[in-house]
Amino acid sequence: MSQEIMVLGKKVVIEGDPEAYLMRLCKTHVHERITVFLPHFKMKPKKITILKSHNKWGSCNASRELTFNFMLITQPSEFVDYVIVHELCHMVHLNHDRSFWRLVGSIFPDYRKYQIKD
């Protein structure tokens, strides 16, 4: 049975388990996009994990382990890039202070359009 789902903001039709499909696609896409943005950093993530989350798009811990919600792949590509840059910047600044936002803005100047308000 085929299903219509959103991938990077566009409708696609898939066969089979949508969760497994999105998980694989998200993993591939996130890794590709991290490679694009890594030249802006002097360090690399120690680990990148894609999982099912009910309350966050992504996170970064003090060990530079990045985690992304597999449903991120259903969002527009610019938002996905924003979340990836946001979490990569947490490798440098673990908080949301002015230095963090300056770093985000130096890599992703339009970040304010994609910020999620608490």
Secondary structure in CASP SS format (residue, H / E / C, confidence):
PFRMAT SS
TARGET T0000
AUTHOR 0000-0000-0000
METHOD secondary structure of the structure
MODEL  1
M C 1.00
S E 1.00
Q E 1.00
E E 1.00
I E 1.00
M E 1.00
V E 1.00
L C 1.00
G C 1.00
K E 1.00
K E 1.00
V E 1.00
V E 1.00
I E 1.00
E E 1.00
G C 1.00
D C 1.00
P H 1.00
E H 1.00
A H 1.00
Y H 1.00
L H 1.00
M H 1.00
R H 1.00
L H 1.00
C H 1.00
K H 1.00
T H 1.00
H H 1.00
V H 1.00
H H 1.00
E H 1.00
R H 1.00
I H 1.00
T H 1.00
V H 1.00
F H 1.00
L H 1.00
P H 1.00
H H 1.00
F C 1.00
K C 1.00
M C 1.00
K C 1.00
P C 1.00
K C 1.00
K E 1.00
I E 1.00
T E 1.00
I E 1.00
L E 1.00
K C 1.00
S C 1.00
H C 1.00
N C 1.00
K C 1.00
W C 1.00
G E 1.00
S E 1.00
C E 1.00
N C 1.00
A C 1.00
S C 1.00
R C 1.00
E E 1.00
L E 1.00
T E 1.00
F E 1.00
N E 1.00
F H 1.00
M H 1.00
L H 1.00
I H 1.00
T H 1.00
Q C 1.00
P C 1.00
S H 1.00
E H 1.00
F H 1.00
V H 1.00
D H 1.00
Y H 1.00
V H 1.00
I H 1.00
V H 1.00
H H 1.00
E H 1.00
L H 1.00
C H 1.00
H C 1.00
M C 1.00
V C 1.00
H C 1.00
L C 1.00
N C 1.00
H C 1.00
D C 1.00
R H 1.00
S H 1.00
F H 1.00
W H 1.00
R H 1.00
L H 1.00
V H 1.00
G H 1.00
S H 1.00
I H 1.00
F C 1.00
P C 1.00
D C 1.00
Y H 1.00
R H 1.00
K H 1.00
Y C 1.00
Q C 1.00
I C 1.00
K C 1.00
D C 1.00
END
